[in-house]
Amino acid sequence: MHGTRAILLFTLLLLLSPAWAVDDDKARLFNTFYLDGTSITYVLILREDKTFELYAPDGARTSGSVRASTEHVTLISGDVKRFFHFDNRDADLKLGRRDTDKLVKGHLLGTMPPTTDARALFVSEENWRRKGNPVLTIGPATPRVLLPRPAATAPEGPLSAPADFRDLAGGYNAGEGKLIELLTLFNDGRFDYVAADGTRAKGTVLRVDDELTFVGTGHRRHLSFKATASGLEFKRRATDTLKTSDPLGRMAPQAKTVFWYRDAPLAPVAPVATPVEPRVATVEPPRNTPPPTTVQPVTPIERPLPIEPRVEPRAAGVAVQEIHAAIGTYVHKPNPFISETLAITADGAFSYKDSNASAAAGIVTFEQDVMVLTSGEVIRRLRASMEGNTLILAVDKSDAPKFKNDLATMSPTVLKTAKYEKK
C-alpha cells in the first residue's frame, strides 16, 4: 500500500516539474527592460498580469497583452502582433524575430526593435541602474519635473527681441506626463532643452518660413513646424540627423511627427469693440422766442503727417561695395559655444564654416551696397560695412534663403546684424 502511494506521488512530481520550469522561465520575463545603449530609448515593461507597456524615444506610449511560453513571447496591441523568441541571461532579455513576425509602419509596437534578423538586447532595470544610467519614472498623478524651466523672455541688455520669435516664445512639453521632455523658446532666438533623462542642451534657433534649425554645442536639428493655439507640431526635415550621444540629437521627433504642448495656451485676442457715439438730447427753445444765433465753428486746416521712408537695418561703418574692401578671414561668435568663420579672397570666392562642422563655399558679388553670397541653390543677400577690422553684415529685405545647404544658417538670420572680427 505504501509502495503504491510512493509511486503515485513520484508520478505527480514528474508531471508538475515541467510546469514549474515554465513558470520559472516566465517569471524572468516580468521586469522593466531598457534597450541597450547609453541613454533611455525604448523601455519595455512586462507584468505578471500578462500586460505590457512600451515607451518610445520620442515619448510615445502603447500598451497591450502578453502571451508567453518557455521560449516564445507574443506582444499584442490592438490589431498589431509581434512574435519573438527570447533568452534570459543575467536577468537581461534578448529578443529575436520569429518567422511569423511582421513589422507594421506607423505603430510603436510594429516598429519596436528588433526589426532585422539581429537580436535586440533589453537590459533589466537592475543592471541598467548598475551602469549608472537614469531610469524611467512613471507617475500618473504627478508629472515628472526634471529641472526648473527658465522664463522665456529676452535677457536685459542691448540685444533686441525680434518679432520673428515673439509668436513662438514660451515653454513646451512632449510626452503628456510620460517621458517628459521640456523645451523653452526665447523671443531672442535662443532655446533651452531638457531631455527625459535630465540632460540639457542650449543654443540658438534659426527660422526661415516654416522651418527651424536648432543649433547646439555639438549637434543641430532641422525641423519644420506648424503652430497652433495649443502648441507646436514638429516634423523632421530631409536634412535632419539624429545623434544619440547628444541631448539635442535625442529630442523629439525621432521617427515621426510630434506635437509639443504649450505650458500656457495663448489667450484668444478679444475683438475690438466698435465705439458708440453718445446720444445727445435735443432741447427745443421756448415758444415765441427767437432762435439763438448759430455760430459755426472754424475747422482747423489739417496738415498731413510726414511719411518717414523705410530704412533697412544697417550697422555703422563704411559701406562695402567691392570685393577688395572685404578680403580677409573673419570670425563671428553668436554665443560662447559657437564660432563662425567667413573667408573672402581676391578672386571673388568665399568659404564658410562653423564649430559644429557646418560648411559652404561659393562666389561673392556686389549689387551696389548689397553683398551677394552664392553657394549652389542658396543665395544670401547682406548689406556689408567695415568698422575698423570688423566686417558688419546686416540682413537685406531681399534675403530669403532656403535650407539647401549650411550657408542658409550663417549669421545674421533672426538677429538682423552680425559682427565678424578680422583674424
Secondary structure, 3 states (H helix, E strand, C coil): CHHHHHHHHHHHHHHHHHHHHHHHHHHCCCCEEEECCCCCCCEEEECCCCEEEEECCCCCEEEEEEEECCCEEEEEECCEEEEEEEEEECCEEEEEECCCCCCCCCCCHHHCCCCCCCCEEEEEHHHHHHCCCCCCCCCCCCCCCCCCCCCCCCCCCCCCCCHHHCCCCEEEEECCCCCCEEEEECCCCEEEEECCCCCEEEEEEEEECCEEEEECCCCEEEEEEEECCCEEEEEECCCCCCCCCCCHHHCCCCCCCEEEEECCCCCCCCCCCCCCCCCCCCCCCCCCCCCCCCCCCCCCCCCCCCCCCCCCCCCCCEECCCHHHCCEEEEEEEECCEEEEEEECCCCEEEEEECCCCEEEEEEEEECCEEEEEECCEEEEEEEEEECCEEEEEECCCCCCCCCCHHHHCCCCCCCEEEEEEC
